[in-house]
Amino acid sequence: MDINWLVQRLKNGESYTVNDGISEPYQVNNPPTSLSIKAAQVIERLHEQNSLTAQITLNLQHQLNTLHQEYELLRQINPPATTSGEAG
């Protein structure tokens, strides 16, 4: 479901046309309630927080990958020394 569509419906209410087959079609307008407006605001804030969290996660993953690559490079240049009694 598209979040923007849902938020707009919650903020603006909904309108639809009724055709009962007897009379002319007519439009029904259901205005938003204070609760639906608050729900839309909460959804927008949560969506923003979720997007920010995703960006932070990607950044941390990139940093972790970079650190791992640097560690592997350092390990190749300076292999860990074995102490006496360890199998080589």
N, C-alpha and C positions, 0 to 999 in steps of 0.2 A: 504494500500500500504506500502511496506517495504521501509523505508527511505534510508537504505543503498543501496538498488538496484537503487533507483531513483538518489541518489548522484553519484553512480558509472557511471550511464548512462550519467548524465550531465557532469561529469568530463572527461569521456573517449570517448564520442560519441557513435555511434552505428554501427554495421555491420549486414548485413543480406544478404541472398542468394536469387537471383531472378531467377525464372525458367519460361521463357516466352513460353515454349513449342516448340519453333522454333529452337533455338540454345542451346548450352550447358549452364547449369546454371552458373551464375557468381555472384561474391560477390560485394556488394556495401558497401563502407565505408564512413560514415559521421563523420568527426572529430568534436570534441567539439568546440564551439565558445567561445570567451572570455566572452560573456554574460552567457552562460550556466555554465562555470567554476565559475564565480562570484555567480551565483544563488546557485550552490552546496555549496560554502563556507558559504553563508548566511544561508542555510538550516541546515548545520552542526552546526553553532553557535547557531541558534535558538533551535535546538534539545538539545544541551548541556544546554542552559539556562532553557529550559522547564524541563529537567530532574532534574536540581538543584532545581528549584522551587518546583517540586513535592516532593523532599526529605525534603526541608525546611517545606513544608506544613504538611507532615507526622510527622515531629519532633514537630512542634507547636501543632498539634492535640494531640500527645502523652502527651506533657506538660500540655495542657488544661485538658485532662482526669485525669492526675495525680493530678493536682491542685483541680479539682472538687471532687475527692475521698478524698483528705485530708480535704477539706472544710466540706464535709459531715461527716467525722469522728470527726472533731472538733465540729461540731454542735451537734452531738450525745453526746459528752462528756460534753459540755457546752451549753445547750440549751439557745437561746436568752431570756433575761429577758423581761417580759412584763411590760410596764409602766402603771401607773394608768390611767384608762379610756379605756384601750384596752381590747377587748374581748379575753379571754384565750382560 
